[in-house]
């Protein structure tokens, strides 16, 4: 891939954001029937009868604000982690974290019911943890308020 228009961004961070935004756009404009969102939502009690949802839920969001918050964190931390890991390993790690969050929900559902969920928060949290481990000496400003 050539140079990105914003040099701070990285290839897979951009692709993940584009896919999530495209899914959000399609679910709010073309595929508006609840059956479409329901088919992509992760339901821990039904996880093994709907295995595609271990990945599909990552790219579905509850609205524009939900997508925006996940995207801001991914764009803030993801490029540094992707450059450090390499693009292929970053994508595998991102998906591993998202699938891991779903697997954790399945395990937790055995002892306490877990509601259906959507969004890339679990995968983004994994990226944040990787950022904290591999770039531990960097200063990160969380809230830019005085």
GUTOR-970296 format. One line per 2 residues: number of its first residue (from 1); their letters; for each residue x, y, z of N, C-alpha, C, O. Coordinates in Angstrom, 2 decimals, padded with zeros to 5 digits. Each point is the difference from the previous one (the first is absolute). Last residue first. Example, Ala and Ser with C-alpha at 12.3 -4.5 7.8 and 13.67 -1.06 7.14 Angstrom:
% residues 2
2> SA> 012.85/-002.25/007.08/000.82/001.19/000.06/-000.77/001.09/000.73/000.51/001.11/000.17; -000.22/-006.83/-000.24/-000.89/001.19/000.00/000.90/001.20/000.00/001.04/-000.02/000.66
//
This chain:
% residues 146
146> XX> -007.88/021.26/031.29/000.87/000.56/001.05/-000.48/-000.37/001.39/000.61/000.39/000.99; -001.25/-003.59/-005.38/-000.65/001.13/000.66/000.90/000.53/001.09/000.70/-000.77/000.67
144> XX> -000.42/-003.18/-003.85/000.73/001.22/-000.33/-000.67/001.23/000.61/000.04/001.08/-000.59; 000.40/-006.62/001.59/-000.97/001.11/-000.02/000.78/001.28/-000.20/000.87/000.35/000.81
142> XX> 001.70/-004.18/-001.27/-001.33/-000.58/-000.14/-001.05/001.10/-000.11/-000.81/000.01/-000.94; 006.22/-000.55/-000.19/-000.93/000.93/000.57/-001.41/-000.52/-000.25/-000.45/-000.05/-001.15
140> XX> 005.49/-002.30/001.48/-001.28/000.00/-000.70/-000.96/000.91/000.73/-000.31/-000.23/001.17; 005.95/-001.15/-001.76/-001.00/000.72/000.78/-001.27/000.06/-000.82/000.04/000.32/-001.19
138> XX> 003.96/-004.18/000.96/-000.66/001.14/-000.62/-000.99/000.64/000.96/-000.68/-000.69/000.77; 003.26/-003.37/000.03/000.69/001.24/000.35/-000.64/001.24/-000.62/000.39/001.13/000.31
136> XX> -001.87/-005.75/-001.11/-000.24/000.40/001.40/000.67/001.31/000.39/-000.41/000.62/000.98; -000.71/-003.64/-005.12/000.40/001.41/-000.03/-000.16/000.62/001.39/-000.52/001.10/000.15
134> XX> -000.52/-005.69/-000.95/001.13/000.20/-000.93/000.49/001.44/-000.04/001.14/000.25/-000.40; -004.82/-001.56/003.35/001.14/-000.90/000.19/001.19/000.35/-000.90/001.13/000.06/000.47
132> XX> -005.27/002.36/-000.77/000.58/000.21/001.34/001.22/-000.88/000.23/000.94/000.41/000.68; -003.38/-000.98/-004.67/000.64/001.32/000.00/000.70/000.23/001.34/001.15/000.45/000.05
130> XX> -003.83/-004.24/-000.42/001.25/-000.17/-000.75/000.78/001.30/-000.03/001.22/000.00/000.14; -005.45/000.19/001.74/000.90/-000.76/000.88/001.34/-000.22/-000.69/001.06/000.12/000.62
128> XX> -004.46/001.89/-003.13/000.44/000.91/001.06/000.98/-000.69/000.95/000.98/000.60/000.44; -003.04/-003.19/-003.75/000.97/000.90/-000.62/000.54/000.97/001.05/001.20/000.30/000.01
126> XX> -004.66/-003.09/001.36/001.21/-000.79/-000.23/001.10/000.84/-000.62/001.17/-000.13/000.37; -005.38/002.05/000.07/000.63/-000.11/001.32/001.29/-000.83/-000.10/000.99/000.31/000.66
124> XX> -003.64/-000.01/-004.47/000.69/001.26/000.24/000.67/000.00/001.37/001.09/000.54/000.15; -003.78/-004.22/-001.27/001.20/000.01/-000.85/000.81/001.27/000.22/001.23/-000.05/000.05
122> XX> -005.34/-000.25/002.19/000.92/-001.04/000.49/001.29/-000.03/-000.78/001.08/-000.12/000.58; -004.57/003.06/-002.02/000.62/000.42/001.26/000.98/-001.02/000.55/001.05/000.38/000.51
120> XX> -004.01/000.03/-004.71/001.39/-000.43/000.04/000.72/000.37/001.30/001.22/000.05/000.03; -006.73/-001.30/-001.24/001.03/001.03/000.08/001.40/-000.56/000.14/000.20/-001.15/000.41
118> XX> -005.20/-000.91/001.35/000.60/000.38/-001.28/001.12/001.00/000.28/000.08/000.57/001.09; -003.55/-004.62/001.70/000.76/001.25/-000.13/000.60/000.16/-001.38/000.11/-000.95/-000.78
116> XX> -003.87/-001.96/004.56/000.59/000.14/-001.34/000.75/001.34/-000.10/-000.37/000.97/000.65; -000.03/-002.95/004.26/-000.88/000.54/-001.04/000.71/000.00/-001.35/001.23/000.03/-000.06
114> XX> -000.43/-003.40/004.30/000.61/001.15/-000.67/-000.92/000.41/-001.13/-000.40/-000.82/-000.82; 000.07/-002.32/005.74/-000.47/000.35/-001.35/000.66/001.29/-000.53/000.10/001.00/000.71
112> XX> 002.28/-004.44/002.66/-000.85/001.18/000.13/-000.43/000.44/-001.40/000.84/000.17/-000.88; 001.75/-004.12/001.53/-000.29/000.26/001.41/-000.92/001.20/000.22/-000.62/000.13/001.06
110> XX> 001.90/-001.61/-005.47/-000.25/-001.27/000.70/-000.40/000.26/001.45/-000.83/-000.73/000.54; 002.29/004.22/-003.48/-001.42/-000.32/-000.13/-000.37/-001.31/000.70/-001.16/-000.22/000.33
108> XX> 005.69/001.72/-000.80/-000.70/000.68/001.09/-001.48/-000.34/000.00/-000.63/-000.07/001.06; 003.26/-001.55/-004.60/000.39/-000.64/001.26/-000.74/000.61/001.18/-000.47/-000.71/000.89
106> XX> -000.17/002.71/-005.08/-000.57/-001.35/-000.02/000.31/-000.71/001.32/-000.88/-000.63/000.59; 002.85/004.80/-001.27/-001.43/000.15/000.26/-000.70/-001.35/000.02/-000.90/-000.23/000.81
104> XX> 005.43/000.37/-002.07/-000.13/000.29/001.44/-001.47/000.13/000.38/-000.41/-000.48/001.06; 001.38/000.05/-005.59/000.22/-001.28/000.69/-000.11/000.18/001.51/-000.54/-000.86/000.70
102> XX> 000.35/004.73/-003.36/-001.21/-000.81/-000.19/000.12/-001.33/000.74/-000.95/-000.45/000.63; 004.70/003.22/-000.68/-001.05/000.65/000.80/-001.30/-000.79/-000.10/-000.71/-000.17/000.99
100> XX> 004.27/-001.22/-003.71/000.24/-000.31/001.41/-001.04/000.62/000.92/-000.42/-000.62/000.97; 000.44/001.69/-005.54/-000.51/-001.37/000.18/000.18/-000.42/001.46/-000.85/-000.69/000.57
98> XX> 002.67/004.82/-001.70/-001.46/000.05/-000.16/-000.64/-001.37/000.22/-001.02/-000.11/000.67; 005.74/000.40/-000.61/-000.58/000.69/001.17/-001.52/000.06/-000.09/-000.69/-000.19/001.00
96> XX> 003.01/-001.60/-004.68/000.18/-000.87/001.17/-000.63/000.62/001.24/-000.67/-000.68/000.78; 000.93/003.29/-004.69/-001.06/-001.01/-000.08/000.05/-000.97/001.17/-001.04/-000.40/000.53
94> XX> 004.48/003.56/-000.76/-001.27/000.71/000.14/-001.17/-001.00/-000.02/-000.87/000.05/000.87; 005.18/-001.72/-001.79/-000.15/000.34/001.41/-001.34/000.69/000.25/-000.69/-000.33/000.97
92> XX> 001.89/-000.62/-005.42/-000.25/-001.26/000.73/-000.24/000.29/001.48/-000.89/-000.59/000.60; 002.15/004.23/-003.24/-001.34/-000.44/-000.35/-000.36/-001.28/000.75/-001.10/-000.12/000.54
90> XX> 005.48/001.69/-000.02/-000.96/000.91/000.63/-001.43/-000.45/-000.29/-000.82/-000.06/000.91; 004.38/-002.18/-003.00/-000.13/-000.39/001.41/-000.99/000.89/000.73/-000.72/-000.45/000.90
88> XX> 001.71/001.53/-005.38/-000.64/-001.31/000.08/-000.23/-000.44/001.43/-001.08/-000.49/000.35; 003.48/004.62/-001.16/-001.42/000.03/-000.37/-000.71/-001.34/000.15/-001.09/-000.05/000.56
86> XX> 005.17/001.59/002.63/-000.11/-000.35/-001.41/-001.48/-000.17/-000.32/-000.79/-000.40/000.85; 002.72/001.86/003.46/-000.23/-001.43/-000.22/000.18/-000.42/-001.45/000.39/-001.13/-000.29
84> XX> 000.14/005.75/001.59/000.89/-000.79/000.86/-000.12/-001.51/-000.30/001.00/-000.71/-000.05; -003.87/003.82/-002.10/001.38/000.19/-000.48/000.97/-000.85/000.80/000.98/-000.52/-000.55
82> XX> -005.46/000.50/001.96/000.14/-000.66/-001.31/001.42/000.15/-000.54/000.57/-000.97/-000.51; -001.69/003.26/004.47/000.06/-001.45/000.25/000.20/-000.74/-001.32/000.79/-000.94/-000.07
80> XX> -001.40/005.55/-000.18/001.27/-000.28/000.68/000.17/-001.49/000.24/001.09/-000.55/-000.17; -005.23/002.03/-001.68/001.13/000.13/-000.93/001.35/-000.30/000.64/000.85/-000.64/-000.61
78> XX> -004.97/000.55/003.37/000.24/-001.07/-000.94/001.20/000.16/-000.92/000.75/-000.96/-000.17; -002.69/004.22/003.48/000.98/-000.97/000.50/000.43/-001.03/-001.05/001.13/-000.47/000.02
76> XX> -004.31/004.11/-000.95/001.01/000.58/000.89/001.11/-000.97/000.36/001.17/000.39/000.06; -004.96/-001.71/-002.66/000.85/000.89/-000.79/001.11/000.61/000.87/001.09/000.28/-000.50
74> XX> -004.32/-002.98/002.65/000.77/-000.81/-000.95/000.96/000.86/-000.81/001.15/-000.37/-000.20; -004.14/002.54/003.12/001.01/-000.74/000.76/000.86/-000.82/-000.95/001.23/-000.04/000.15
72> XX> -004.81/002.33/-002.08/000.96/000.96/000.55/001.11/-000.72/000.75/001.17/000.33/-000.16; -004.81/-002.89/-001.45/000.89/000.44/-001.07/001.06/000.96/000.52/001.17/-000.10/-000.38
70> XX> -004.64/-001.35/003.27/000.92/-001.11/-000.30/001.04/000.42/-001.04/001.17/-000.36/000.11; -004.52/003.49/000.84/000.86/-000.20/001.17/001.01/-001.13/-000.23/001.18/000.14/000.31
68> XX> -004.45/000.70/-003.69/000.96/001.10/000.12/000.96/-000.21/001.17/001.20/000.21/-000.14; -004.86/-003.21/-000.50/001.03/-000.17/-001.02/001.09/001.05/000.14/001.18/-000.32/-000.09
66> XX> -004.85/000.82/002.88/000.69/-001.24/000.36/001.15/-000.27/-000.97/001.11/-000.31/000.41; -004.00/003.87/-001.42/000.87/000.32/001.14/000.81/-001.22/000.44/001.19/000.12/000.30
64> XX> -004.44/-000.67/-003.75/001.14/000.78/-000.45/000.96/000.33/001.16/001.22/-000.05/-000.18; -004.14/-004.31/000.80/-000.30/001.33/-000.49/001.28/000.72/-000.37/001.10/-000.54/000.15
62> XX> -001.18/-003.97/001.47/-001.33/000.42/000.45/-000.41/001.37/-000.48/-001.10/000.46/000.32; 004.49/-004.08/-002.94/-000.02/000.91/001.14/-001.42/000.48/000.29/-000.87/-000.04/-000.87
60> XX> 004.25/-003.98/-001.85/-001.34/000.57/000.15/000.01/000.88/001.25/000.54/-000.38/001.03; 003.18/-002.38/-002.41/-000.16/001.07/-000.97/-001.38/000.65/000.02/-000.29/000.87/-000.82
58> XX> 001.63/-004.59/003.64/001.06/000.99/000.16/-000.26/001.22/-000.88/000.34/001.12/000.37; -002.97/-005.20/-000.50/-000.43/000.98/001.01/001.00/001.14/000.15/-000.38/001.10/000.39
56> XX> 001.25/-004.97/-003.26/-000.89/001.03/-000.56/-000.38/001.08/001.01/-000.13/001.17/-000.37; 002.82/-005.14/001.51/000.72/001.08/-000.71/-000.96/001.12/-000.41/000.35/001.18/000.13
54> XX> -001.97/-004.96/002.17/001.24/000.22/000.76/000.83/001.12/-000.64/000.80/000.64/000.67; -004.83/-002.38/-002.67/-000.15/001.16/000.87/001.21/000.23/000.90/000.12/001.07/000.60
52> XX> -000.69/-004.86/-003.59/000.45/001.21/-000.69/-000.07/001.23/000.90/000.73/000.97/-000.21; -002.45/-005.36/001.60/001.44/000.25/000.18/000.52/001.26/-000.71/001.00/000.56/000.45
50> XX> -005.57/-002.76/001.35/000.22/001.15/-000.88/001.49/000.41/000.07/000.31/001.09/000.47; -001.89/-004.65/002.08/-000.93/-000.22/-001.11/000.10/001.14/-001.01/-000.54/-000.09/-001.10
48> XX> 003.09/000.14/005.09/000.47/-001.12/-000.80/-000.99/-000.41/-001.10/000.34/-000.80/-000.87; -001.27/004.51/003.94/001.28/000.20/-000.68/000.39/-001.16/-000.92/000.49/000.23/-001.10
46> XX> -004.40/001.13/004.17/-000.17/-000.60/-001.33/001.31/-000.04/-000.79/-000.02/-000.25/-001.21; -000.36/002.15/005.65/-000.75/-001.26/000.13/-000.15/-000.72/-001.34/-000.24/-001.21/-000.02
44> XX> 002.36/005.59/000.23/000.79/-001.07/000.61/-000.72/-001.34/000.09/000.62/-001.05/-000.20; -001.10/004.92/-003.43/-000.88/-000.46/001.08/000.71/-001.19/000.65/000.03/-001.08/-000.57
42> XX> 001.10/005.39/-003.07/000.51/-001.16/000.73/-000.92/-000.30/001.18/-000.20/000.84/000.88; -001.03/001.52/-005.85/000.23/000.21/001.43/000.51/-001.27/000.66/-000.40/-001.10/-000.36
40> XX> -001.15/001.55/-004.26/001.42/000.32/000.19/000.39/000.17/001.46/001.19/000.04/000.33; -005.72/-000.90/-001.86/000.81/-001.07/-000.59/001.49/000.21/000.22/000.77/-000.96/-000.05
38> XX> -003.94/004.30/001.38/-000.08/-001.18/000.87/000.88/-001.13/-000.51/000.60/-000.73/000.79; -001.12/004.60/-003.43/000.84/000.28/001.17/000.03/-001.22/000.92/001.05/-000.37/000.53
36> XX> -003.95/-000.01/-004.17/001.40/000.10/-000.46/000.96/000.25/001.15/001.02/-000.68/000.12; -005.76/000.58/000.61/000.52/-001.34/-000.25/001.47/000.05/-000.45/000.76/-000.92/000.31
34> XX> -003.57/004.89/000.38/000.73/-000.53/001.17/000.62/-001.37/-000.23/000.98/-000.35/000.66; -001.72/003.90/-004.69/-000.84/-000.94/000.76/000.82/-000.59/001.15/001.17/-000.35/-000.19
32> XX> 000.68/003.30/-003.22/-000.53/000.61/001.22/-000.87/-000.93/000.83/-000.28/000.30/001.16; 003.77/000.10/-005.30/-000.43/-001.20/000.74/-000.54/000.42/001.37/000.59/-000.30/001.03
30> XX> 000.73/003.83/-003.89/-000.49/-001.02/-000.93/-000.61/-001.19/000.75/-001.13/-000.40/-000.27; 002.85/004.30/002.73/-000.62/000.51/-001.23/-000.66/-001.07/-000.87/-001.10/000.20/-000.51
28> XX> 003.55/-000.81/004.78/-000.89/001.13/000.26/-000.70/000.52/-001.26/-000.90/000.84/000.09; 004.07/-004.48/-000.10/-001.05/-000.38/000.95/-000.96/001.14/000.32/-001.11/-000.23/000.47
26> XX> 004.89/000.95/-003.36/-000.93/-000.96/-000.61/-001.15/-000.36/000.94/-001.14/-000.13/-000.43; 004.61/002.90/002.09/-000.76/000.69/-001.04/-001.04/-000.93/-000.63/-001.15/000.39/-000.19
24> XX> 004.16/-002.25/003.29/-000.92/000.93/000.67/-000.89/000.71/-001.02/-001.21/000.11/000.19; 004.63/-002.82/-001.87/-001.04/-000.83/000.63/-001.03/000.89/000.67/-001.21/-000.23/-000.13
22> XX> 004.96/002.39/-001.60/-000.84/-000.51/-001.08/-001.14/-000.86/000.55/-001.14/000.11/-000.45; 004.40/001.44/003.47/-000.82/001.11/-000.47/-000.95/-000.45/-001.11/-001.16/000.41/-000.04
20> XX> 004.31/-003.53/001.62/-000.99/000.29/001.05/-000.93/001.14/-000.42/-001.20/-000.07/000.24; 004.78/-000.96/-003.15/-000.97/-001.11/000.04/-001.09/000.28/001.05/-001.18/-000.18/-000.28
18> XX> 004.73/003.26/000.04/-000.83/000.07/-001.21/-001.05/-001.11/000.00/-001.17/000.25/-000.31; 004.39/-000.26/003.75/-000.92/001.13/000.16/-000.94/000.10/-001.20/-001.19/000.26/000.17
16> XX> 004.60/-003.45/-000.41/-000.96/-000.38/001.05/-001.03/001.10/000.18/-001.20/-000.28/000.10; 004.78/001.15/-003.04/-000.93/-001.00/-000.55/-001.06/-000.41/001.02/-001.17/-000.14/-000.35
14> XX> 004.64/003.10/001.75/-000.89/000.64/-000.98/-001.02/-000.99/-000.53/-001.19/000.32/-000.07; 004.49/-002.03/002.84/-000.88/000.87/000.79/-001.00/000.67/-000.94/-001.19/000.05/000.29
12> XX> 004.56/-002.60/-002.25/-001.10/-000.80/000.54/-000.90/000.80/000.91/-001.19/-000.31/000.11; 005.00/002.60/-002.24/-000.90/-000.68/-000.95/-001.17/-000.75/000.63/-001.14/000.19/-000.41
10> XX> 003.09/004.15/002.91/000.66/-001.21/-000.51/-001.02/-000.81/-000.80/-001.21/000.18/000.16; 002.13/005.39/001.54/-000.84/-001.19/-000.05/000.78/-001.17/-000.59/001.01/000.19/-000.67
8> XX> 000.85/004.19/000.94/-000.10/-000.56/001.34/-000.83/-001.30/000.01/000.15/-000.83/000.90; 000.46/003.66/-004.84/001.13/-000.89/000.29/-000.06/-000.65/001.38/000.64/-001.03/000.21
6> XX> -004.44/002.56/-003.69/000.37/000.45/001.33/001.12/-000.91/000.48/-000.27/-001.14/000.38; -001.28/000.30/-004.61/-000.14/001.46/000.02/000.35/000.61/001.36/000.41/001.16/000.08
4> XX> 002.01/-005.68/-001.71/-001.33/000.38/000.43/-000.11/001.53/000.02/001.01/000.68/000.19; 002.22/-003.87/-003.40/-000.06/000.81/001.20/-001.43/000.39/000.30/-000.81/000.21/-000.90
2> XX> 001.21/-004.65/-001.80/000.78/001.24/-000.06/-000.09/000.76/001.30/-000.42/-000.54/001.02; 000.04/-004.87/-001.48/-000.85/001.18/000.00/000.89/001.23/000.00/001.00/000.03/000.71
//
